[in-house]
């Protein structure tokens, strides 16, 4: 089983709909992240959380919200989806112990807003 | 804010040859980490290699090595004996060290095609 699991893998939704992307991890890491990937733009940080009570906006948080339900779960919500939120979304985790900042990624959720 | 620049949107290399992907970054920090991630068509993000800024020795992982030039803020990836499985998007990424600074800043990526 994957250490970082995203659901769903693919989703098509209509403009204006609310949608939630879910992420769970079994690595025991306390840091979790949501990134968005667009062609030609690389990955950009949406939100990050260093523990259950610590949630921070990233570079492109407008139109998104997150919930850290537990150490192992970090959900991303689009309150009212719009077509320019069509993208590949990645959840990632990293460890707070020591200086190892390697991030471990889920398999991504491809979201299409029509 | 840190920025990461990959100036080669696409590259190709013959199988078994060597290719170098370029990456430059901008930061005022002295301690930080640099990474190369590979994204094959399966879209999984896979860590290829990591470099710690305070280490002068260039990191190597089998056929993958980096040329880290701290003063020039350059971090290139060399792939030797290229294989068809190396075909992928490659992303250079930067992370500060120290508490509260672990999120990654990515470059826009280089699409590498290995030609049989």
Interface residues (C-beta under 8 A of the other chain):
Chain A: X31 X33 X35 X40 X41 X42 X43 X44 X45 X48 X50 X58 X88 X90 X92 X94 X96 X99 X101 X102 X103 X105 X107 X108 X110
Chain B: X4 X6 X9 X33 X35 X42 X43 X44 X45 X47 X50 X52 X91 X95 X97 X100 X102 X103 X104 X105 X106 X107 X108 X109
